[in-house]
Amino acid sequence: MLAPLDFKPVELPLREPQGDNQEEIVRSKVLIAFSMKRAPLFVDHTGLFVEAWNDFPGGLSRELWDKLGAEGFLRLLACENNRQALARTLIGYCDAYKIYIFEGQLRGILARELKDSGGGWDALFIPGGHTTPLAGMEPEDRLEMCMRWQAAEKFKAFVRYRVGERR
């Protein structure tokens, strides 16, 4: 997603900050990672915001999914008529002076039944205007609308501008 930019992936023993505020999670995560690596870097975080649940689980999406799995998540949604949800990815970049946040989001609905248990909540998330959950889409179709792709495009534009700024 970041091509043609060249980034080197770094695996850090980082315990992800917890909370329901996704921006605070990303800011904390990038600061912790920066303090460990002492070099400009970026992190990301994707959350699912369920409208009927006042945007919960949001920043806690991974933790909730890990505990409940697809079937448990569907049981919690069973009585909900409002299936509207927002999938949002934030990329946080720290250059040693400032933290920059880049956002991508995708609106959709949550399926009433699970067709494919592979992956995470994206097996239930159906983007607006579609009938298939994200996890069931062809990779190229998924990328065209993906919230992570949107955030990555904004981040790439920022990096290109900053690099051009120094020339």
C-alpha positions as CSV (number, residue, x, y, z in Angstrom):
1,M,0.0,0.0,0.0
2,L,2.9,2.4,0.6
3,A,4.7,1.7,-2.7
4,P,6.8,3.3,-4.1
5,L,7.9,4.6,-0.7
6,D,10.4,2.4,1.0
7,F,9.8,1.5,4.6
8,K,11.5,-1.1,6.6
9,P,9.1,-3.1,8.9
10,V,10.2,-3.2,12.5
11,E,8.9,-5.7,15.1
12,L,8.8,-4.1,18.5
13,P,7.9,-5.8,21.8
14,L,5.1,-3.3,22.3
15,R,2.0,-3.8,24.3
16,E,-0.7,-1.9,22.6
17,P,-2.3,0.8,24.7
18,Q,-6.0,0.1,25.6
19,G,-9.0,2.4,25.5
20,D,-12.0,3.4,23.5
21,N,-10.5,6.6,22.1
22,Q,-8.7,5.4,18.9
23,E,-6.7,8.6,18.4
24,E,-5.3,8.4,21.9
25,I,-4.4,4.8,21.3
26,V,-2.5,5.7,18.1
27,R,-0.8,8.7,19.7
28,S,0.4,6.6,22.7
29,K,1.4,3.7,20.5
30,V,3.5,5.8,18.2
31,L,5.2,7.6,21.2
32,I,6.0,4.3,22.8
33,A,7.4,2.9,19.5
34,F,9.4,6.1,18.9
35,S,10.9,5.9,22.4
36,M,12.0,2.3,21.7
37,K,13.4,2.9,18.2
38,R,14.5,6.6,18.4
39,A,13.8,7.1,14.7
40,P,10.9,8.4,12.6
41,L,8.2,5.7,12.3
42,F,4.5,5.0,11.9
43,V,2.0,2.7,13.5
44,D,-1.6,2.0,12.6
45,H,-4.8,1.0,14.3
46,T,-8.2,-0.1,12.9
47,G,-11.4,0.0,14.8
48,L,-15.0,-0.9,14.2
49,F,-17.6,1.6,15.5
50,V,-21.1,0.1,15.9
51,E,-23.7,2.9,15.7
52,A,-26.3,1.1,17.9
53,W,-23.7,0.6,20.6
54,N,-22.7,4.4,20.7
55,D,-19.6,3.6,18.6
56,F,-18.4,0.8,20.8
57,P,-16.1,-1.2,20.5
58,G,-14.0,1.5,18.5
59,G,-10.5,1.3,19.9
60,L,-11.2,-2.0,21.6
61,S,-12.3,-3.8,18.5
62,R,-9.4,-6.3,18.5
63,E,-9.8,-7.1,22.1
64,L,-13.5,-7.7,21.9
65,W,-13.2,-9.8,18.8
66,D,-10.4,-11.9,20.4
67,K,-12.6,-12.6,23.4
68,L,-16.0,-13.2,21.6
69,G,-15.1,-14.4,18.1
70,A,-17.6,-14.1,15.3
71,E,-20.3,-16.2,16.9
72,G,-20.2,-14.2,20.2
73,F,-20.1,-10.9,18.3
74,L,-23.2,-12.0,16.3
75,R,-25.0,-13.0,19.5
76,L,-24.5,-9.5,20.9
77,L,-25.9,-8.0,17.7
78,A,-28.9,-10.4,17.5
79,C,-31.4,-7.9,18.9
80,E,-30.1,-4.9,17.1
81,N,-32.1,-3.5,14.2
82,N,-29.6,-0.7,13.5
83,R,-26.6,-2.6,11.9
84,Q,-24.8,0.6,10.8
85,A,-21.1,0.6,11.5
86,L,-18.0,2.6,10.6
87,A,-14.6,0.9,10.0
88,R,-11.8,3.4,10.6
89,T,-8.0,3.2,10.3
90,L,-5.7,5.7,11.8
91,I,-2.0,5.9,10.9
92,G,0.2,7.8,13.4
93,Y,3.6,9.1,12.3
94,C,6.2,10.6,14.6
95,D,9.2,12.4,13.1
96,A,10.8,13.3,16.5
97,Y,9.1,16.7,16.6
98,K,5.5,16.1,16.0
99,I,2.8,13.3,15.7
100,Y,0.7,13.3,12.6
101,I,-2.5,11.4,12.2
102,F,-3.9,10.1,8.9
103,E,-7.5,8.7,8.7
104,G,-9.4,6.4,6.4
105,Q,-12.9,5.3,7.0
106,L,-15.6,3.1,5.4
107,R,-19.3,3.1,6.3
108,G,-21.3,-0.1,6.1
109,I,-23.6,-2.5,7.8
110,L,-23.0,-5.6,9.9
111,A,-24.2,-8.9,8.5
112,R,-26.9,-10.9,10.3
113,E,-25.1,-14.2,9.7
114,L,-21.5,-15.3,9.2
115,K,-20.7,-16.8,5.8
116,D,-16.9,-17.1,6.3
117,S,-15.3,-17.1,9.8
118,G,-11.8,-16.3,8.4
119,G,-10.2,-13.1,9.5
120,G,-11.7,-10.7,12.0
121,W,-14.7,-8.5,12.1
122,D,-14.3,-7.8,8.4
123,A,-16.0,-11.2,7.9
124,L,-19.2,-9.4,9.1
125,F,-18.6,-5.8,7.8
126,I,-20.4,-5.1,4.5
127,P,-19.3,-1.8,2.9
128,G,-22.1,0.5,1.8
129,G,-23.4,-0.3,-1.6
130,H,-22.2,-3.9,-1.5
131,T,-23.7,-7.3,-0.5
132,T,-20.5,-9.1,0.4
133,P,-18.5,-8.6,3.6
134,L,-15.0,-7.2,3.2
135,A,-13.3,-10.6,4.0
136,G,-15.2,-12.2,1.1
137,M,-14.2,-9.7,-1.5
138,E,-11.5,-10.0,-4.1
139,P,-8.3,-8.4,-2.9
140,E,-8.2,-5.7,-5.6
141,D,-11.9,-4.8,-5.0
142,R,-11.3,-4.6,-1.3
143,L,-8.3,-2.4,-1.7
144,E,-10.2,0.1,-3.8
145,M,-12.4,1.1,-0.9
146,C,-10.4,0.0,2.1
147,M,-10.1,2.4,5.0
148,R,-6.4,1.4,5.5
149,W,-5.7,2.2,1.9
150,Q,-7.3,5.7,2.3
151,A,-5.2,6.4,5.4
152,A,-2.1,5.1,3.6
153,E,-2.7,7.4,0.6
154,K,-2.9,10.4,2.8
155,F,0.2,9.3,4.6
156,K,2.1,8.8,1.3
157,A,1.0,12.3,0.1
158,F,2.3,13.8,3.3
159,V,5.7,12.0,3.0
160,R,6.1,13.0,-0.6
161,Y,5.4,16.6,0.3
162,R,7.9,16.5,3.2
163,V,10.6,14.9,1.0
164,G,10.0,17.5,-1.8
165,E,10.0,20.2,0.9
166,R,13.6,19.3,1.8
167,R,15.0,19.5,-1.7
